[in-house]
C-alpha cells in the first residue's frame, strides 16, 4: 500500500501572517507621512532592512504571528485530498530564536495536523509532491529539483505577476483551480515524484 502524498507548507506568508504583522509593526515606528513601501526585492533601503531586523528579532515575535487565511484554505484542501502535511520553513541565520518560535507556533496552531517540521536554509533539498509557498525564489529552487512537481502560491504583492507552468497562484477566489491542479498532479502516475537522488 502506497503511503499518502506529502504536501510541504511554508510558514511565513503562507500559514502565518508574517507580512501583515511586519507591516503593522513598521507602520507603528514610521515617521509621520512615511510609508512602509516594498518589503522585498531590489531597492529596499538599508534603514528599512535594519528596522525589519530589529522587529523580527524581538522575543515572541514569530510565535505571535496570526494564521494567514489563504494558506489555511489550501491546507484544508490538501488535507481533504489525503495529503500528509509537513511544514517546510527557512530558518533565518541571524535569528536562532526564530527557529524555536517557529516550532512553538506549529505546536500551538497545527498540533495533530502536521506530521513533521523541517527548518532549512535550502527548500530545494526537501521532498514533497506539492509545495505551498509565497516566495517565488523558493518555489523555483524547489522546482529545479522536481521538474514534474507542482506548487501553490498564496497571493501577495511581492509575488504578483509571477508565472510558471507548474505554479497556481491562489488569491482567495480560485480554490477550485487549485483543487484541479492538485488532483491532476495526483492522477499522473508518479509524475510528481522526486526526480533527484
N, C-alpha and C positions, 0 to 999 in steps of 0.2 A: 504494500500500500504506500503510495507516494505521500510525502509529508506536505502539509499546506504551503502555498507560496508565501514568500516573505515580502512585506511592504516596509520600506525604510522611510522613517519620518524625521525630517529636520525639526529642531525646536524653535529657534529664534526666527520669527516672521512666518512660521508655519503653524506650529501648535501653540506657541507662546507669543503674545503681542509685544515683541521687542521694540518694533518701530513706533507704535503708539505711545508706549511708556517713555522711550527715549525722547521723542518729540515733545511730550508734555514736560519732561524734566528740563530739556533745553530751553523751552519757552519760559519756564519759571526763572531762569537766570539770564535771560536775554535783556539787553539794554532796551529802553523804550524805542519802539519803532523798528527794532532789529528783528528780522525774520530768522527762522531756523534754517531754511534753504535745503539743498540737496544733501543727504547724509552719506551718499555713496558715489563712487566713480571719481573721475578726474576733476580736479579743481576744488575739492573740499579744502577750505582754508585750515592751516595748521592750528589756529586757535580753536576752531570748531572740533578738530580731532582731539585736541587736549581736553576740551570740555567733555566730549563723549567718553574719553578715558577716565576722567575723574568721576563722572556719574556712574559708569558701569563697574567701577572698582569698589563702590560702596558695599559694605557687608549687607546682605539681604536683598540687593537689587535684583539679581537673577531669580531668586526664589519668589519674589513678589510680583513677577510678571503675570498678567491675566491671560487666560486662554484666548486664542485667536480664532474667531468663529469659522473662517474659511477653511482653516486646517482641520478643524473638528468635523466639518461637513464631510471632508474627504476621508478622514479617519473612520467615521461611521459607515461610509460607503464601502470601503475595503474590508472592514470587519464583516459586514453583511455578506460580502462575496467570499468569505472564508480565509482571508489572509492572516498570517501571523504578523504581528506588529513589533517592529524593532525601532527604537529611537536611534537616530544617527545624527550626532551634533558635533560641531567643531569646537574644540577647546581653545579659548584664547590663551596664547603663550604667556602674556604678561599678567594674566588674572587667574592664578591657580585656584582661588576661592570660588570662581565661577564654575569650575568643574564639579566641586562638591554641591553647589547650589543647584546645578542642572539635574543632578541625580536626585536631590531632595525634591525638586519641582516635579519630576516624574513620579516619585513616590507619593506626592500629595495629589496630583491630578490624574495619574494614569495607572494607579495600583490595580492589578488584576487585568489590565488591558494590554500592557506591553510584555513581551517575552524577554526583552533584553535592552540594554542601553550601551551604545558604543560611542565613546568620545574619542575623536581622532583629529589629526591635522590634515588627512587626505581622505576624503569621502570616496574617491575613486577605487580605493582598495577594498571596499566592503560590498559583499554580495547581497543582492536582492533582485526580485523580478521587477519591482516598481520603486522609484524614488519620488518622494514628495518633498519638494524644497523650493524656496522662493528665490534663491540666488543663482542666476544663470551660470556663473563660473563653476560652481559646484556641480550643477547638473551636467554641464559639458564635460567636466573631468570624469564624472561617473559614467556617462555615455561613451566616452572614449574607450573604456574597458568593456562595455556592454553594447556593441553596435546594434543589437536587436532588443535592447531594453526599452522601457518607456518611463517617462517622468510626468508628474503632475505639479504644476507651479501655481501656488496661491498668488493672486494678483496683488501687486504693489506698484507704486510709481517707479521704483528702480528696475522693475522688470517689464515695464510697458514697452511694447514694440519688439520684445524678444520673440523669435520664431525659430522653431526647429521641428522637423517632421516627426520626431519621437516625443514631443512635449505637448501637453494640453495645459493651457493656462486657465485656471478656474477663478472666475470673478464673482461668484455667488449666484449667477443666473444660468449657468450651463452645466449643472451637475449631471444631467443626462448624457452630455457629450463625454464627460469624464468616465461615467459608467461604461459607455460603449467602448471607449479606448482601453479601459482596464480589461473588460471582457474579451476584446479582440486579442489582447496580449495573452490572456489565459487560454484562449482557443488555439493559438499557434502551438503546435507540438514542439515544446522546448524552445520556442523562438525567443523567449526572454531569458533563457538560461545563460549562465556565465560562460562567455567565450574564452576567458582567460584561464590562468592557472588556478 
